[in-house]
Amino acid sequence: MSIWSDRGLLIYCCVMAFCVGAVFGSFLNCAAWRIAHGESFLGGHSRCPHCGHELGALDLVPILSWLLLRGRCRYCGEKISARYPLTELAFAVLTLLCLLRFDLTILCLRNWIFLACLFCLSLVDLECYTIPDGCLLVAVGAWVAALPFLRPGWAEIARSVLAGLCFGGGILLMSIVMDKLLGKESLGGGDVKLFAVVGLYLGFAGGLFTVLLSCVLGLGFALVQARRGRAGQPIPFGPSISLAAALMLLFGQGIIQWYTGLLGL
């Protein structure tokens, strides 16, 4: 069944995708915060970060609760960061784009899990400059679990695995050289492993463009940080890699065609 077969089905699936994405965006935000602070995200109730009061169902409606409460805790009146509705909205949009790009397929589900892992690890990296291995393992697990349903040929599987190994190994070698030249750590081990997973999902062409685009995005983040008076502070690279990978996953074919067109290829 395709969402494009009927307009009513398309509208229904888009609304559901947005709502499900917002709910999972809230979960991923909570999970990232707990991972960054060394807590388990599998149990326990959500609480106000200021007063610690347990939040009720009406406080946890994605996006709407924050808007209706005007960005404040119902119990203590303290301001609640706009990070919460923004992350919920961002992942809702990502979920919708994933559905529109890959339709109602196993490939859509696999890539949605990949996007969720990228989203979560980016939030963790922003919080504590660490890329959790768990997110990467879930992404690899989803890729492997989808193989019996997608049934790619052995040659395609080999190319994907080889791309992951090449990008992971190549970035590791480059980081070792840069560490020697700069006398300090240039890339963390999490970034290297993340590039390997990106290569597994996107292959050689997609992986290469992700590397290039992530460098541009990383430079942009560095310039923003410098303008805010934070020059010289560590810059988490995970969000740049993840955003570049998400763009290539969703719009990669168009990006590659545009770039090769500029070169006249």
SVG drawing of the C-alpha trace seen along z (x, -y; Angstrom):
<svg xmlns="http://www.w3.org/2000/svg" viewBox="-10 -38 63 51">
<polyline fill="none" stroke="black" stroke-width="0.4" points="0.0,0.0 1.3,-3.4 0.3,-6.7 0.2,-8.2 -2.6,-5.9 -5.3,-8.0 -5.5,-11.6 -7.4,-10.8 -4.8,-8.1 -2.0,-10.6 -3.4,-13.2 -4.2,-10.7 -0.7,-9.2 1.0,-12.6 -1.0,-13.7 -0.2,-10.4 3.4,-10.6 3.7,-14.2 1.9,-13.2 4.0,-10.0 7.2,-12.0 6.3,-14.6 5.7,-12.0 9.0,-10.2 10.7,-13.6 9.7,-14.1 10.9,-10.6 14.2,-11.1 14.7,-14.4 14.1,-12.8 16.3,-9.8 19.1,-12.1 19.0,-14.2 19.0,-11.1 21.9,-9.5 23.9,-12.7 23.3,-12.7 24.0,-9.0 20.4,-8.0 18.3,-5.2 15.8,-6.3 13.8,-3.1 12.1,-3.8 10.8,-6.5 8.4,-9.4 9.2,-12.7 9.7,-15.5 10.1,-19.3 13.9,-20.1 13.5,-22.9 11.2,-21.7 11.3,-17.9 7.5,-17.6 6.3,-14.6 4.6,-15.7 1.0,-14.6 -0.5,-13.6 -1.6,-17.1 2.0,-18.4 3.4,-15.9 1.4,-16.6 4.1,-17.3 4.4,-21.0 0.9,-21.9 1.6,-21.6 4.5,-24.0 2.4,-26.5 -0.6,-26.3 1.5,-26.7 3.3,-29.5 6.7,-27.8 6.4,-27.5 6.0,-24.7 2.4,-24.2 3.7,-23.6 6.5,-26.0 6.1,-28.6 9.7,-28.4 10.5,-28.8 10.8,-25.6 13.4,-25.7 12.2,-26.1 14.4,-23.1 11.5,-20.8 8.9,-21.9 11.6,-22.6 13.0,-19.1 9.5,-17.6 8.7,-19.8 12.0,-18.9 11.6,-15.2 7.9,-15.4 9.0,-17.1 11.8,-14.5 9.3,-11.7 7.0,-13.3 9.8,-13.8 10.9,-10.2 7.4,-9.0 7.1,-11.2 10.5,-10.0 10.2,-6.3 6.5,-5.6 4.9,-2.9 7.8,-0.5 10.3,1.4 12.9,-0.9 11.0,-3.8 10.9,-2.2 14.6,-1.3 15.6,-4.8 13.3,-6.3 15.1,-4.4 18.4,-5.6 17.1,-9.2 16.0,-8.7 19.4,-7.5 21.1,-10.5 18.7,-12.8 19.3,-11.3 23.0,-11.1 23.1,-14.7 21.3,-15.9 23.6,-13.9 26.7,-15.3 25.4,-18.8 24.9,-18.2 28.1,-16.4 30.4,-16.1 29.8,-12.3 28.3,-10.1 26.7,-7.1 27.5,-3.7 24.0,-2.5 22.6,-4.8 25.1,-3.5 24.4,0.1 20.6,-0.4 21.2,-1.9 23.4,1.0 20.9,3.4 18.1,1.8 20.2,2.1 20.8,5.8 17.2,6.6 15.9,5.0 18.0,7.2 15.6,10.2 12.8,7.9 14.6,5.7 16.5,8.6 19.5,6.7 22.0,8.8 25.2,9.9 27.1,7.4 25.0,4.5 25.5,5.7 29.3,6.0 29.4,2.5 27.6,1.1 29.8,2.9 32.9,1.9 31.8,-1.7 31.3,-1.7 34.7,-0.2 36.4,-2.6 34.8,-5.7 35.3,-4.6 38.9,-3.5 39.7,-6.5 38.4,-9.1 40.3,-7.3 43.5,-7.5 42.9,-11.1 42.2,-11.9 45.4,-10.2 47.4,-12.3 45.6,-15.5 46.2,-14.6 50.0,-14.4 50.1,-17.6 47.9,-19.6 49.2,-18.0 45.6,-17.5 42.6,-15.4 40.9,-16.5 38.1,-13.9 36.6,-11.8 36.1,-8.0 32.4,-8.5 32.7,-10.7 34.8,-8.0 32.2,-5.3 29.4,-7.5 31.0,-8.0 31.3,-4.2 27.5,-3.8 26.8,-6.6 28.8,-4.8 26.9,-1.6 23.6,-3.4 24.5,-5.8 27.3,-4.0 30.3,-5.5 28.7,-8.5 26.3,-9.4 29.0,-8.9 31.5,-11.1 29.0,-14.0 28.1,-13.6 31.8,-14.1 32.0,-17.2 28.7,-18.7 29.4,-17.9 32.6,-19.9 30.7,-22.9 28.1,-22.6 30.7,-22.2 32.5,-25.4 29.1,-27.2 28.5,-26.1 32.1,-27.2 31.4,-30.7 28.2,-31.0 29.9,-30.0 32.7,-32.5 30.2,-35.3 28.6,-34.4 32.0,-34.9 32.7,-31.2 35.7,-30.9 38.1,-28.3 35.5,-26.1 35.0,-22.5 32.5,-22.1 30.5,-18.8 30.8,-17.4 28.1,-14.8 25.2,-17.2 27.0,-18.3 27.5,-14.8 24.0,-13.8 22.4,-16.7 24.5,-16.1 23.6,-12.4 19.9,-13.2 20.0,-15.6 21.8,-13.0 19.3,-10.3 16.3,-12.3 17.5,-14.5 20.8,-12.8 19.9,-12.1 18.9,-15.7 22.0,-17.1 24.4,-14.8 22.7,-15.7 22.9,-19.4 26.6,-19.2 27.6,-17.2 25.6,-19.6 27.7,-22.5 30.8,-20.6 29.3,-19.8 29.4,-16.0"/>
</svg>
